[in-house]
Amino acid sequence: MGKANYVLVESVFSLNSDAFLNLTTICSMNSTENTANEYWRANLKLVGCLLIIWFVVSFGCGILFVEQLDQYRIGGFKLGFWFAQQGSIYVFVGLIFFYVWKMNKIDREHEVEE
């Protein structure tokens, strides 16, 4: 049994004030650690989703789906060519602004905003 589990068990079965303080400390440490883990998990989930979108737009639309997209035109240029030259850059800049907005929201939810 780990030290934290031993202190927790000792705290539950002892009725002195030190045991109660140990129990309170362990619970607050666990809640802080859980909050940090939730924050990090939300950050990684956001970054992963945005990277997938970026990959699909830049690699998928610019290389893999060019033939299908070339049936449409934007400003006289084939859509596949446009995505390869301009579209993926615009989407990337849009993803940066979305990331900043979403991370500020996540920071406020986890009370770590600047």
C-alpha positions as a Python dict, from the first residue, in 0.01 Angstrom:
ca = {
    (1, 'M'): (0, 0, 0),
    (2, 'G'): (141, 342, -98),
    (3, 'K'): (218, 614, 152),
    (4, 'A'): (-78, 827, 44),
    (5, 'N'): (-316, 533, 82),
    (6, 'Y'): (-167, 448, 422),
    (7, 'V'): (-215, 806, 546),
    (8, 'L'): (-570, 808, 410),
    (9, 'V'): (-656, 479, 584),
    (10, 'E'): (-489, 599, 902),
    (11, 'S'): (-686, 924, 880),
    (12, 'V'): (-1016, 747, 842),
    (13, 'F'): (-963, 515, 1136),
    (14, 'S'): (-795, 764, 1374),
    (15, 'L'): (-1000, 1021, 1555),
    (16, 'N'): (-726, 1269, 1644),
    (17, 'S'): (-699, 1612, 1484),
    (18, 'D'): (-371, 1535, 1304),
    (19, 'A'): (-541, 1257, 1112),
    (20, 'F'): (-820, 1492, 1005),
    (21, 'L'): (-564, 1746, 882),
    (22, 'N'): (-385, 1471, 687),
    (23, 'L'): (-713, 1366, 527),
    (24, 'T'): (-795, 1726, 435),
    (25, 'T'): (-448, 1781, 288),
    (26, 'I'): (-466, 1464, 79),
    (27, 'C'): (-812, 1552, -51),
    (28, 'S'): (-703, 1904, -148),
    (29, 'M'): (-387, 1767, -314),
    (30, 'N'): (-595, 1522, -515),
    (31, 'S'): (-843, 1790, -623),
    (32, 'T'): (-560, 2023, -732),
    (33, 'E'): (-395, 1739, -921),
    (34, 'N'): (-728, 1644, -1082),
    (35, 'T'): (-784, 2005, -1189),
    (36, 'A'): (-437, 2022, -1341),
    (37, 'N'): (-495, 1692, -1522),
    (38, 'E'): (-833, 1810, -1652),
    (39, 'Y'): (-677, 2135, -1773),
    (40, 'W'): (-394, 1951, -1949),
    (41, 'R'): (-637, 1700, -2101),
    (42, 'A'): (-855, 1984, -2237),
    (43, 'N'): (-546, 2153, -2382),
    (44, 'L'): (-424, 1835, -2552),
    (45, 'K'): (-770, 1757, -2686),
    (46, 'L'): (-795, 2106, -2839),
    (47, 'V'): (-447, 2090, -2991),
    (48, 'G'): (-515, 1742, -3131),
    (49, 'C'): (-843, 1848, -3293),
    (50, 'L'): (-686, 2159, -3445),
    (51, 'L'): (-392, 1960, -3581),
    (52, 'I'): (-630, 1714, -3743),
    (53, 'I'): (-822, 2001, -3906),
    (54, 'W'): (-497, 2157, -4024),
    (55, 'F'): (-378, 1824, -4168),
    (56, 'V'): (-705, 1760, -4350),
    (57, 'V'): (-710, 2110, -4499),
    (58, 'S'): (-343, 2136, -4594),
    (59, 'F'): (-260, 1779, -4694),
    (60, 'G'): (-607, 1645, -4772),
    (61, 'C'): (-748, 1938, -4970),
    (62, 'G'): (-415, 2041, -5121),
    (63, 'I'): (-293, 1694, -5226),
    (64, 'L'): (-532, 1403, -5170),
    (65, 'F'): (-865, 1552, -5283),
    (66, 'V'): (-733, 1782, -5557),
    (67, 'E'): (-918, 1609, -5840),
    (68, 'Q'): (-1252, 1631, -5663),
    (69, 'L'): (-1198, 1992, -5557),
    (70, 'D'): (-1074, 2105, -5900),
    (71, 'Q'): (-1430, 2073, -6029),
    (72, 'Y'): (-1505, 2402, -5847),
    (73, 'R'): (-1343, 2741, -5897),
    (74, 'I'): (-1267, 3038, -5672),
    (75, 'G'): (-1166, 3362, -5844),
    (76, 'G'): (-1094, 3177, -6166),
    (77, 'F'): (-862, 2923, -5999),
    (78, 'K'): (-938, 2558, -5937),
    (79, 'L'): (-1035, 2495, -5575),
    (80, 'G'): (-768, 2226, -5522),
    (81, 'F'): (-497, 2463, -5644),
    (82, 'W'): (-638, 2743, -5427),
    (83, 'F'): (-626, 2524, -5114),
    (84, 'A'): (-270, 2419, -5190),
    (85, 'Q'): (-155, 2779, -5241),
    (86, 'Q'): (-375, 3001, -5022),
    (87, 'G'): (-655, 2817, -4845),
    (88, 'S'): (-445, 2617, -4603),
    (89, 'I'): (-266, 2935, -4491),
    (90, 'Y'): (-597, 3114, -4427),
    (91, 'V'): (-729, 2813, -4236),
    (92, 'F'): (-407, 2796, -4031),
    (93, 'V'): (-435, 3164, -3932),
    (94, 'G'): (-802, 3106, -3844),
    (95, 'L'): (-703, 2807, -3630),
    (96, 'I'): (-454, 3024, -3440),
    (97, 'F'): (-725, 3279, -3354),
    (98, 'F'): (-966, 2998, -3257),
    (99, 'Y'): (-697, 2840, -3035),
    (100, 'V'): (-636, 3168, -2852),
    (101, 'W'): (-1010, 3221, -2796),
    (102, 'K'): (-1071, 2863, -2682),
    (103, 'M'): (-765, 2850, -2452),
    (104, 'N'): (-876, 3173, -2283),
    (105, 'K'): (-1213, 3008, -2223),
    (106, 'I'): (-1046, 2691, -2086),
    (107, 'D'): (-819, 2906, -1867),
    (108, 'R'): (-1122, 3078, -1715),
    (109, 'E'): (-1299, 2745, -1656),
    (110, 'H'): (-996, 2609, -1468),
    (111, 'E'): (-920, 2942, -1296),
    (112, 'V'): (-569, 2981, -1441),
    (113, 'E'): (-629, 3289, -1656),
    (114, 'E'): (-370, 3562, -1663),
}
